[in-house]
């Protein structure tokens, strides 16, 4: 099983499906930054916030300037008050609303949903246009056109077949996620990762998505 973490650094330059994903984000009127404050992966949530914002700004000043909300997730698993304080200081510095939630316990989730609902009612609607380029795949392209390499313990899966697969996946939909898992097995990626010694909790990058491996 794979758990999604979001876009990675370099998305604005076209890394993986970066541009395609940012075009999708461009349709939104409100941006929520979900920051992991559990420190379970050794990540710095403040650095993550600025990395993502840098990618947004590189791609589009208009997108970067849209209203944003910071969501500190996994507060139930946060054993370091310093991390919470850093995120609180970030919210104050950037003058952004901050919600502390736990997707596991439900803490703060209802309040966040209510705030987002009311905020969307107040934000002006605008004409959203798509300038997405059409990609034509020829018969010369192989269905299983993919490669896997390992760098510093991270498994990087790339290739046109992977990009096409991720372009069809909706991470918010359970059936779509099941389709992803099934496709990885059918394409032989699942088996190859296991042959390369992947273990539970290891990081996998599929196109521009960073994931965590679970059996």
SEFI-846741 format. One line per 3 residues: number of its first residue (from 0); for each residue y, x, z of C-alpha. Coordinates in steps of 0.2 Angstrom, whole numbers. Example, Ala and Ser with C-alpha at 12.3 -4.5 7.8 and 13.67 -1.06 7.14 Angstrom:
residues 2
0> -22/62/39; -5/68/36
END
This chain:
residues 215
0> 0/0/0; 18/6/-4; 33/2/6
3> 50/3/-3; 65/13/3; 77/10/-11
6> 86/21/-24; 86/40/-23; 100/53/-26
9> 104/55/-44; 101/37/-49; 119/37/-56
12> 114/51/-68; 99/41/-74; 85/49/-63
15> 70/37/-65; 76/20/-68; 93/23/-59
18> 104/16/-72; 94/1/-75; 93/-2/-56
21> 112/0/-54; 115/-12/-68; 105/-25/-58
24> 115/-21/-43; 131/-23/-53; 128/-42/-54
27> 130/-44/-35; 146/-49/-25; 140/-42/-8
30> 131/-26/-4; 121/-24/12; 116/-6/17
33> 100/-7/27; 99/9/37; 83/14/47
36> 89/19/64; 71/22/71; 71/40/65
39> 53/38/62; 54/48/46; 67/61/52
42> 81/53/40; 99/53/45; 105/35/42
45> 124/41/40; 119/53/27; 109/40/18
48> 124/28/18; 135/41/10; 122/47/-3
51> 120/29/-9; 139/26/-9; 141/41/-19
54> 129/35/-32; 137/18/-33; 155/26/-35
57> 148/38/-49; 141/24/-58; 156/11/-56
60> 171/11/-46; 171/-8/-47; 154/-9/-40
63> 158/4/-26; 173/-6/-21; 163/-22/-18
66> 162/-29/0; 149/-20/10; 140/-23/26
69> 130/-11/36; 113/-17/43; 105/-6/57
72> 87/-10/55; 72/-6/66; 83/-6/82
75> 67/-11/92; 60/6/88; 75/16/91
78> 73/27/106; 89/38/103; 105/29/107
81> 114/43/99; 108/37/82; 115/19/86
84> 131/27/91; 133/37/75; 130/21/65
87> 143/12/75; 156/26/72; 152/25/54
90> 155/6/53; 172/9/63; 177/23/51
93> 173/13/36; 180/-3/43; 163/-12/39
96> 154/-26/48; 139/-20/57; 123/-30/62
99> 109/-23/72; 92/-31/68; 74/-29/69
102> 63/-36/55; 48/-36/67; 55/-45/82
105> 68/-55/72; 82/-49/83; 99/-51/74
108> 91/-58/58; 98/-76/60; 115/-70/64
111> 115/-58/48; 109/-72/37; 123/-84/43
114> 136/-71/41; 130/-67/23; 130/-85/19
117> 148/-88/25; 154/-72/17; 147/-77/0
120> 156/-94/1; 172/-85/3; 170/-71/-10
123> 177/-75/-27; 164/-78/-41; 167/-67/-57
126> 160/-67/-74; 145/-55/-74; 141/-47/-90
129> 126/-36/-95; 128/-21/-106; 109/-16/-104
132> 102/-7/-119; 87/-14/-127; 72/-1/-127
135> 59/-2/-141; 42/5/-137; 32/11/-152
138> 13/10/-154; 13/29/-153; 17/28/-134
141> 1/28/-123; -2/15/-110; -6/28/-97
144> 8/40/-101; 11/47/-83; 10/63/-73
147> 10/67/-55; 17/83/-47; 18/87/-29
150> 34/96/-22; 36/100/-3; 23/87/2
153> 31/73/-9; 21/65/-24; 32/62/-39
156> 25/50/-52; 34/50/-68; 32/45/-86
159> 36/30/-98; 21/20/-92; 28/21/-74
162> 46/17/-79; 39/1/-89; 29/-4/-74
165> 43/-2/-61; 55/-12/-73; 43/-27/-71
168> 42/-26/-52; 52/-37/-40; 51/-29/-23
171> 56/-45/-15; 41/-55/-22; 24/-53/-14
174> 15/-58/-30; 25/-44/-39; 20/-31/-26
177> 2/-36/-28; 4/-34/-46; 11/-16/-43
180> -4/-11/-32; -16/-18/-45; -7/-9/-59
183> -8/8/-50; -26/6/-48; -29/0/-66
186> -19/15/-73; -28/27/-62; -13/33/-52
189> -20/27/-36; -36/37/-38; -27/52/-44
192> -16/52/-29; -31/51/-18; -39/66/-27
195> -23/76/-24; -25/73/-5; -12/60/-2
198> -12/54/16; -6/39/25; 13/41/28
201> 16/53/14; 31/50/2; 28/44/-16
204> 42/43/-29; 39/30/-43; 53/31/-56
207> 68/30/-44; 60/22/-30; 55/32/-14
210> 39/24/-6; 28/27/9; 9/28/6
213> -2/17/17; -21/13/14
END
